[in-house]
Amino acid sequence: MMRDEIVLLIAVLFIFSGCIQPEEQQVVTESVVSAEWRPDGVVSENEYSHSLKLYSPARQGYTGGVMTVSWKIDDEYLYMALNGSTRGWLAIGFEPSEWMKDADMVLGFVDGGARVLDEYSTGNYGPHIEDTMLGGTDDIMEHGGRSYGTHTVVEFRRKLDTGDRFDKVLRPGQSVSIIWAMSDRMDPAVKHNIAYGEGVIYLGMAQSSVQQISQNLTQNDIEWMLFIWKEEKAARDLYESLYERTGLTVFLDLVRSEQRHMDQIGALLDRYGIGTPVLERGVFDNQTLQSIYDEMLSKGRSDLDALRAAATFEEISIIDLERAIAGTDNKEVIDVYSGLLAGSRKHLRSYVGDLRDMGIEYAPVYLNTSEFEEIMRAA
């Protein structure tokens, strides 16, 4: 079944039942590891297999900044470096269930010597405290760092599976949802005030892995990748317009998230030499997707209706991503889709949560009740 036909079914069901500048594109680089890993606060050439440069603009209460995350794995360990534009602390969180909640966090700073803390976030907006204070264990096995100029670098090593219930289990080939932040202070209890954001990192395969992964693309893979990019664009454009109409900050936050999703699938398309189309805001060359976008936008007149429309769009996105995953054998493509799917589920929880705060219980439109409830329970 072609993409237009799949979305048409959803659109028919739906029909019968609003300028924010996006952040700079995230830059992902890969290299073959040849240098020895040393937790010395110096990210050497070919020390890590992947690097992701994260940008956050100046906004109310934040000066703006850049952080580069570099990482590699082997059969047992994750090795990571955080290089940020701060002389205070910088942090990364793995797999939050919603905003900061349940994130497995690592926070570091350099005060004479490097300190790297194994932390866990207990709420949507913190606090994040050391695992040992919650009955867990400190699982940072090695660490180091240094400050220079306006930047701080911290490096650390931990097991992929620490056995601590406050640490996420990480696996080779996994796409991991992340949050990140920086402060100009070294006190971990002081809130971030330079930058914050979210993203997805692909862990890659262990250097010693003998697993063979087919990277051959089918025409079906190409069609799905292009469609998913357009659907992420539709979400971004829709939330931009809904933010302008309502002023609800949740839309502003998720505009940035959807831009990152576009960047993630766009990087995959570029890797395979496909590229992405040039489309104006709110304009799509897929007429069914255009109809859905227009319909959602027309329904989102009030704060309440805008949140409902956005939640419904996330349901559609979840269904399409699940179908895309089921329709390919390409491991790299599946990993990227899986990261996007985790993000869409998180977005749905955010919209449903905001509706609940307004005294409205959201009922799923397209997802079956059991899947919807399972997504909500992950919060």
C-alpha positions as CSV (number, residue, x, y, z in Angstrom):
1,M,0.0,0.0,0.0
2,M,1.4,3.4,-0.9
3,R,1.9,6.2,1.6
4,D,-1.0,8.3,0.2
5,E,-3.4,5.4,0.5
6,I,-2.4,4.7,4.1
7,V,-2.8,8.3,5.2
8,L,-6.0,8.6,3.2
9,L,-7.6,6.0,5.5
10,I,-6.7,8.0,8.5
11,A,-7.7,11.3,6.9
12,V,-11.2,10.0,6.0
13,L,-11.7,8.8,9.6
14,F,-10.6,12.2,10.9
15,I,-12.7,14.3,8.6
16,F,-15.8,12.4,9.7
17,S,-15.2,12.4,13.4
18,G,-1.1,29.2,12.8
19,C,6.5,32.8,13.1
20,I,8.9,30.9,15.1
21,Q,12.4,30.5,13.8
22,P,13.6,26.9,14.1
23,E,16.8,26.2,16.0
24,E,19.9,25.5,14.0
25,Q,20.1,22.0,12.5
26,Q,21.9,19.5,14.7
27,V,25.1,18.3,13.1
28,V,26.0,14.6,13.4
29,T,29.4,13.3,12.5
30,E,30.8,9.7,12.5
31,S,34.3,8.3,12.5
32,V,36.2,5.1,12.8
33,V,37.6,4.7,16.3
34,S,41.3,4.4,16.3
35,A,42.5,6.4,19.3
36,E,42.6,5.1,22.8
37,W,39.9,6.4,25.1
38,R,41.2,8.6,27.9
39,P,39.0,10.5,30.4
40,D,41.3,13.5,30.4
41,G,38.9,16.3,29.2
42,V,40.4,16.3,25.7
43,V,38.3,14.9,22.9
44,S,40.9,13.5,20.5
45,E,40.4,12.8,16.8
46,N,38.9,9.3,16.3
47,E,38.5,8.8,20.1
48,Y,34.7,8.5,19.6
49,S,32.6,7.0,16.9
50,H,29.8,9.6,16.9
51,S,29.4,13.3,17.8
52,L,26.3,15.4,17.9
53,K,26.4,19.2,18.1
54,L,23.4,20.6,19.9
55,Y,22.3,24.3,19.7
56,S,20.0,26.3,22.0
57,P,19.2,29.9,21.2
58,A,19.0,32.8,23.7
59,R,15.5,32.9,25.1
60,Q,13.8,34.3,28.3
61,G,16.0,33.4,31.2
62,Y,18.7,31.7,29.0
63,T,21.8,33.1,27.4
64,G,22.0,30.4,24.8
65,G,24.8,28.0,24.1
66,V,26.2,25.0,22.3
67,M,27.1,21.5,23.6
68,T,28.7,18.7,21.6
69,V,28.0,15.1,22.8
70,S,30.6,12.5,21.6
71,W,30.2,8.8,22.3
72,K,31.2,5.2,21.5
73,I,30.2,1.8,22.9
74,D,31.8,-1.6,23.1
75,D,30.1,-4.9,24.2
76,E,29.8,-3.7,27.8
77,Y,30.4,0.0,28.2
78,L,29.3,3.5,27.1
79,Y,32.0,6.1,26.7
80,M,30.9,9.7,26.4
81,A,32.2,13.3,26.4
82,L,30.2,16.5,27.0
83,N,31.8,19.7,25.6
84,G,29.7,22.8,26.4
85,S,30.0,26.5,26.3
86,T,30.0,27.0,30.1
87,R,32.4,27.2,33.0
88,G,29.6,25.8,35.2
89,W,27.9,22.4,35.1
90,L,26.6,20.5,32.1
91,A,24.3,17.5,32.0
92,I,22.7,14.9,29.8
93,G,19.7,12.7,30.5
94,F,18.7,9.4,28.9
95,E,15.2,8.3,28.1
96,P,12.9,10.7,30.1
97,S,9.3,9.6,30.1
98,E,8.0,13.2,29.9
99,W,10.1,16.4,29.9
100,M,12.7,15.6,32.6
101,K,10.7,12.9,34.5
102,D,12.5,9.5,35.0
103,A,15.6,10.7,33.1
104,D,18.8,8.8,33.9
105,M,21.1,11.8,34.2
106,V,24.8,12.4,34.2
107,L,26.0,15.9,35.4
108,G,29.5,17.1,35.4
109,F,31.6,20.2,36.2
110,V,35.3,21.1,36.8
111,D,36.2,22.8,40.1
112,G,39.9,22.2,40.6
113,G,39.3,18.6,39.5
114,A,36.4,17.1,37.5
115,R,33.3,15.8,39.2
116,V,30.7,13.7,37.4
117,L,27.5,12.7,39.2
118,D,25.2,9.8,38.5
119,E,21.7,11.3,38.9
120,Y,18.0,10.7,38.4
121,S,15.2,13.2,37.7
122,T,12.1,12.5,39.9
123,G,9.7,15.0,38.3
124,N,8.8,16.7,35.0
125,Y,11.0,19.7,36.0
126,G,13.3,18.0,38.4
127,P,14.7,17.8,40.9
128,H,17.6,15.6,39.7
129,I,19.5,14.1,42.6
130,E,22.2,11.5,42.9
131,D,21.1,7.9,42.6
132,T,22.6,7.0,45.9
133,M,20.2,9.4,47.7
134,L,17.3,7.3,46.2
135,G,18.8,3.9,47.2
136,G,20.6,3.4,44.0
137,T,24.3,3.2,43.2
138,D,27.0,5.4,41.7
139,D,27.8,3.7,38.4
140,I,30.2,6.2,36.8
141,M,33.3,4.0,36.6
142,E,35.8,6.5,35.2
143,H,35.6,10.2,34.6
144,G,37.7,13.2,34.0
145,G,37.5,16.7,32.6
146,R,38.9,20.2,32.2
147,S,37.8,23.8,31.6
148,Y,39.4,26.0,29.0
149,G,38.4,29.5,27.8
150,T,34.6,29.6,27.8
151,H,34.2,25.8,27.6
152,T,34.1,22.8,29.9
153,V,34.6,19.2,28.9
154,V,33.7,16.1,31.0
155,E,34.2,12.5,30.0
156,F,32.9,9.4,31.6
157,R,32.5,5.6,31.3
158,R,29.6,3.5,32.5
159,K,28.1,0.1,31.8
160,L,25.4,-0.2,29.2
161,D,23.4,-2.2,31.8
162,T,24.4,-1.1,35.3
163,G,21.8,-3.2,37.1
164,D,20.7,0.0,38.9
165,R,16.9,0.6,38.6
166,F,17.7,4.4,38.4
167,D,19.8,3.8,35.2
168,K,18.4,3.1,31.8
169,V,19.5,-0.1,30.0
170,L,21.3,0.9,26.8
171,R,21.8,-1.5,23.9
172,P,24.0,-1.5,20.8
173,G,22.0,-0.3,17.8
174,Q,19.6,1.7,20.0
175,S,18.3,5.2,19.3
176,V,18.2,6.9,22.7
177,S,16.0,10.0,23.5
178,I,18.1,12.6,25.4
179,I,17.7,15.9,27.2
180,W,20.6,18.2,27.9
181,A,21.2,21.4,29.8
182,M,24.0,23.8,31.0
183,S,24.3,26.3,33.9
184,D,26.8,29.0,34.6
185,R,27.2,27.7,38.1
186,M,29.0,24.6,39.5
187,D,26.4,23.9,42.1
188,P,24.2,21.0,40.8
189,A,21.3,22.3,42.8
190,V,21.2,25.6,40.8
191,K,18.8,25.5,37.8
192,H,20.2,25.6,34.3
193,N,20.3,29.1,32.9
194,I,22.5,28.9,29.7
195,A,20.7,26.3,27.5
196,Y,18.6,23.3,27.4
197,G,17.1,21.0,24.8
198,E,16.4,17.5,23.7
199,G,17.4,15.1,20.9
200,V,18.1,11.6,19.8
201,I,21.4,9.8,19.6
202,Y,22.1,6.6,17.8
203,L,24.4,4.4,19.9
204,G,25.7,2.5,16.9
205,M,27.1,-1.0,17.0
206,A,29.9,-2.3,19.3
207,Q,33.3,-2.3,17.6
208,S,33.6,-6.0,18.2
209,S,30.1,-6.9,17.0
210,V,29.9,-9.4,14.2
211,Q,26.3,-8.8,13.6
212,Q,25.6,-8.2,9.9
213,I,23.1,-5.5,9.2
214,S,21.6,-5.1,5.7
215,Q,21.7,-1.5,4.7
216,N,20.0,-2.0,1.3
217,L,17.1,0.4,0.7
218,T,14.0,-0.6,-1.1
219,Q,11.7,1.8,-2.9
220,N,9.3,1.3,-0.1
221,D,11.9,2.4,2.4
222,I,12.6,5.6,0.4
223,E,8.9,6.4,0.1
224,W,8.4,5.9,3.8
225,M,11.4,8.0,4.8
226,L,10.3,10.9,2.7
227,F,6.7,10.7,4.0
228,I,7.9,10.5,7.7
229,W,10.0,13.7,7.1
230,K,7.0,15.5,5.7
231,E,4.8,14.3,8.5
232,E,7.3,15.6,11.1
233,K,7.3,18.9,9.1
234,A,3.5,19.0,9.3
235,A,3.7,18.6,13.1
236,R,6.3,21.4,13.3
237,D,4.3,23.7,11.1
238,L,1.0,23.0,12.9
239,Y,2.5,23.6,16.3
240,E,4.0,26.9,15.1
241,S,0.6,28.1,14.0
242,L,-1.1,26.9,17.1
243,Y,1.5,28.6,19.3
244,E,0.9,31.9,17.5
245,R,-2.8,31.5,17.9
246,T,-2.9,30.4,21.6
247,G,0.4,31.4,23.1
248,L,0.6,28.0,24.9
249,T,4.3,27.3,25.7
250,V,3.9,23.6,25.1
251,F,3.6,24.3,21.4
252,L,6.7,26.4,21.4
253,D,8.7,23.6,23.1
254,L,7.4,20.9,20.7
255,V,8.1,23.0,17.6
256,R,11.7,22.7,18.6
257,S,11.3,18.9,19.2
258,E,9.6,18.4,15.8
259,Q,12.5,20.3,14.1
260,R,14.9,17.9,15.7
261,H,12.8,15.0,14.4
262,M,13.0,16.5,10.9
263,D,16.8,16.8,11.3
264,Q,17.1,13.2,12.4
265,I,15.3,11.7,9.5
266,G,16.8,14.3,7.2
267,A,20.3,13.2,8.2
268,L,19.3,9.6,7.3
269,L,18.0,10.7,3.9
270,D,21.2,12.6,3.2
271,R,23.3,9.6,4.2
272,Y,21.5,7.6,1.5
273,G,21.9,10.4,-1.1
274,I,18.2,11.2,-1.2
275,G,17.8,14.7,0.3
276,T,14.7,16.4,1.4
277,P,12.2,18.5,-0.6
278,V,12.0,22.3,-0.2
279,L,8.5,23.2,1.0
280,E,7.1,26.4,2.5
281,R,5.6,26.4,5.9
282,G,2.1,24.8,5.9
283,V,2.6,23.5,2.3
284,F,2.9,19.9,1.3
285,D,3.2,18.0,-1.9
286,N,1.2,15.1,-0.4
287,Q,-2.4,16.2,-0.8
288,T,-3.8,13.9,1.9
289,L,-1.3,15.2,4.4
290,Q,-2.1,18.7,3.3
291,S,-5.8,18.0,4.0
292,I,-5.1,16.7,7.4
293,Y,-2.9,19.6,8.3
294,D,-5.5,22.1,7.1
295,E,-8.3,20.3,9.0
296,M,-6.3,20.2,12.3
297,L,-5.4,23.8,12.0
298,S,-9.0,24.8,11.4
299,K,-10.1,22.9,14.5
300,G,-7.5,24.5,16.8
301,R,-9.3,27.8,17.5
302,S,-9.3,27.7,21.3
303,D,-6.7,26.6,23.7
304,L,-8.7,23.4,24.4
305,D,-9.4,22.6,20.8
306,A,-5.7,23.3,19.8
307,L,-4.5,20.8,22.4
308,R,-7.0,18.2,21.2
309,A,-6.0,18.7,17.6
310,A,-2.3,18.4,18.5
311,A,-2.9,15.2,20.5
312,T,-4.9,13.7,17.6
313,F,-2.1,14.5,15.2
314,E,0.4,12.7,17.5
315,E,-1.9,9.7,17.4
316,I,-1.7,9.7,13.6
317,S,2.1,10.1,13.7
318,I,2.4,7.1,16.1
319,I,0.3,4.9,13.8
320,D,2.4,5.9,10.8
321,L,5.7,5.3,12.5
322,E,4.5,1.9,13.7
323,R,3.6,1.0,10.2
324,A,6.9,2.3,8.8
325,I,8.8,0.2,11.3
326,A,6.8,-2.9,10.4
327,G,7.5,-2.3,6.7
328,T,11.3,-2.3,6.7
329,D,14.1,-4.7,7.5
330,N,16.7,-1.9,7.5
331,K,18.1,-1.8,11.0
332,E,19.4,1.7,10.8
333,V,16.1,3.0,9.5
334,I,14.2,1.1,12.2
335,D,16.5,2.7,14.9
336,V,15.7,6.2,13.7
337,Y,12.0,5.5,13.4
338,S,12.0,4.0,17.0
339,G,13.5,7.2,18.3
340,L,10.9,9.3,16.6
341,L,8.2,7.0,17.9
342,A,9.4,7.5,21.4
343,G,9.2,11.2,20.9
344,S,5.7,11.1,19.5
345,R,4.5,9.1,22.4
346,K,6.1,11.6,24.8
347,H,4.4,14.5,22.9
348,L,1.0,12.8,23.2
349,R,1.5,12.4,26.9
350,S,2.3,16.1,27.1
351,Y,-0.8,17.2,25.3
352,V,-3.0,14.8,27.3
353,G,-1.4,16.0,30.5
354,D,-2.1,19.6,29.7
355,L,-5.8,18.8,28.9
356,R,-6.1,17.0,32.2
357,D,-4.8,20.1,34.0
358,M,-7.7,21.9,32.3
359,G,-10.1,19.3,33.7
360,I,-10.6,17.5,30.3
361,E,-10.1,13.8,29.9
362,Y,-8.8,13.1,26.4
363,A,-10.2,10.0,24.6
364,P,-8.1,8.5,21.8
365,V,-9.4,9.0,18.2
366,Y,-7.3,6.5,16.3
367,L,-5.3,4.5,18.8
368,N,-7.0,1.6,20.4
369,T,-7.7,2.0,24.1
370,S,-5.2,-0.5,25.3
371,E,-2.3,1.0,23.3
372,F,-3.3,4.5,24.4
373,E,-3.5,3.5,28.1
374,E,-0.1,1.8,27.8
375,I,1.4,5.0,26.4
376,M,-0.1,7.0,29.2
377,R,1.2,4.6,31.9
378,A,4.8,5.2,30.7
379,A,4.5,8.7,32.1
